[in-house]
Structure formats: C-alpha cells, structure tokens
Amino acid sequence: MRSERFQQYCLTALAKGPDIQAVEPWSNTVERPMGLALTTVAAPGQKLDQTEIPVTGEKPAEIPLPDLYEDGKISPARAELYLAALLTNGGSEELLRASGYSGRPVPAMHPGVGVEFHSGGKANLPFAHTARSDKQFGGKPFLNLHSEF
C-alpha cells in the first residue's frame, strides 16, 4: 500500500478509536505541526514510479483495543499498542500485521508503530513528537519525547 492510500487508511482507522479526538494529515511541519506523518517502503519488485498493484490476503484477526490511559496518562508503549490495534482492526485486506516498536526483540531507538503488508511492503510510523492535549510539543522531532503524556 503506497503512502497516499495508507495515509487515508490511517486517517479512517485511527479516527475510530474512542479515545482519539482528531486525526489530521501532516505534510509540512510549519503549516501542520501535528498529525500523521508516515514512511512507506515499496513491496519487493515494485518501484514507486510504477503503477501500484495492490496485494490482498486475509485480514488480520481483530484484537481487543487496549486501554490507552493508565492513571489518566498515556505512555509511548500504551500509545503503540492502542494505535497498532486500531490499524489491525481497520479491516484492510492488504494489511498483514501492525505492531509497536517496543515489542520488537531489539526495540527501536524511538517509539512508534510498524505495519507490514501482504505485498511485502512496510510502513513506519515513528512518534516524532509527544505532548498532552493542553501542552505544545518541543521544536525538534525525537528530541523531547515524553515518558508519559
């Protein structure tokens, strides 16, 4: 699934979360400092300058939506699980699995969610900024990630 279609999928799937107030596309840090930025990797044998050939398979089994808040706060690990569950449960026949970076055998440097597709393509959604809804996040991505928000 290419970036544009995956972004639309994310906007739809994540907006269904009962604890999600809004999901906005993010393409320019000056004009839209919050929202959704994503990176995708083409499927093996496909080139991004060629017409996309969607590859479908069995939808992932729905998983229970975990609690996002613990004691009124969100941790990056809870956010990963919550967002991965929403993407998993979004109903795409192209999506193979979604998982939090923290659950990997060797955790990533920054929290986020990884998505794999039946085509062999991947999407990466690292958390560039975190902040409580009543606060603004810091200036540079990845430098001021909070342990809870």
C-alpha positions in Angstrom: 0.0 0.0 0.0 1.5 3.3 -1.1 1.8 6.4 1.1 -1.3 8.2 -0.1 -3.6 5.3 0.3 -2.0 4.2 3.6 -2.4 7.8 4.9 -6.2 7.6 4.0 -6.4 4.2 5.7 -4.8 5.6 8.8 -7.0 8.6 8.9 -10.1 6.4 8.8 -8.9 3.6 11.1 -7.4 5.8 13.8 -10.4 8.1 13.9 -12.5 5.1 15.1 -10.6 5.0 18.4 -12.9 6.0 21.2 -10.0 7.9 22.8 -8.9 9.7 19.6 -10.2 13.2 19.4 -8.8 14.1 15.9 -6.5 12.7 13.2 -5.0 15.1 10.8 -2.7 14.5 7.8 0.7 16.1 8.3 2.8 17.1 5.4 4.5 20.3 6.4 5.9 20.9 9.9 5.4 24.7 9.6 1.7 24.7 8.5 0.6 21.5 10.2 2.8 20.8 13.3 0.6 17.9 14.5 -0.9 15.0 12.9 0.2 11.9 11.0 3.4 11.6 9.0 4.4 8.2 7.6 7.1 6.5 5.7 6.4 3.5 3.4 8.7 1.0 1.8 7.7 -0.4 -1.6 7.0 -4.1 -1.9 9.8 -6.2 -3.3 9.9 -6.0 -7.0 7.7 -2.8 -7.2 9.0 0.6 -7.9 7.4 3.7 -6.6 7.3 5.3 -10.0 5.2 2.5 -11.4 1.5 1.9 -11.1 0.7 0.2 -7.7 -0.6 -3.3 -7.8 -2.4 -3.9 -4.5 -1.8 -7.3 -3.0 -4.6 -8.7 -0.7 -4.8 -11.5 1.7 -6.7 -12.5 4.8 -7.5 -9.6 7.1 -5.7 -9.8 10.4 -7.8 -11.1 13.2 -9.4 -8.4 15.3 -7.7 -7.8 18.6 -9.1 -6.2 21.8 -8.5 -2.5 22.0 -6.2 -2.0 25.0 -6.7 0.9 27.4 -4.9 4.0 26.2 -4.8 5.7 29.6 -3.3 4.5 32.9 -3.9 6.8 35.9 -5.0 9.5 33.5 -1.8 9.4 31.4 -0.6 7.8 28.2 2.8 6.2 27.9 4.5 5.7 24.5 4.2 1.9 25.0 0.4 2.2 25.6 0.1 4.5 22.5 1.9 2.0 20.4 -0.4 -0.9 21.4 -3.5 1.2 21.0 -2.6 2.6 17.6 -1.4 -0.8 16.3 -4.8 -2.4 17.4 -6.8 0.3 15.6 -4.8 -0.3 12.4 -5.1 -4.1 12.8 -8.9 -3.8 13.3 -9.3 -1.3 10.5 -10.4 -4.0 8.0 -7.8 -3.8 5.3 -7.2 -7.0 3.3 -3.8 -5.5 2.4 -2.5 -5.3 5.9 -0.7 -8.3 7.3 0.2 -7.0 10.8 0.8 -3.9 12.9 2.9 -3.8 16.0 4.5 -1.4 18.4 8.3 -0.8 18.1 8.7 -1.5 21.8 7.6 -5.1 21.3 10.4 -6.0 18.9 13.2 -8.3 20.0 15.5 -5.3 19.7 13.4 -2.3 20.5 13.8 0.7 18.2 15.5 3.9 19.3 12.2 5.8 19.3 8.6 4.5 20.0 6.2 4.1 17.1 4.2 1.6 15.1 5.3 -0.6 12.2 3.0 -2.1 9.6 3.6 -4.9 7.2 1.5 -5.6 4.1 0.7 -8.8 2.2 2.8 -7.4 -0.7 5.9 -7.4 1.4 5.8 -3.6 1.7 6.1 -1.8 5.0 5.1 1.4 6.7 6.8 3.1 9.6 5.1 5.5 11.9 7.7 6.7 14.5 6.5 9.0 17.2 8.2 12.3 16.3 6.5 14.4 19.0 4.5 13.7 22.1 2.6 16.1 24.4 -0.5 16.3 26.5 -3.5 17.8 24.7 -3.1 21.0 26.8 0.6 21.4 26.0 2.7 22.1 23.0 5.4 19.7 22.0 9.1 20.7 21.6 10.7 22.0 18.4 12.8 19.2 17.0 11.4 15.8 16.3 12.5 12.9 18.5 14.4 15.1 21.0 11.7 15.9 23.5 9.6 12.7 23.6 7.8 12.4 27.0 7.7 9.2 29.0 4.0 10.0 29.6 1.6 12.5 28.2 
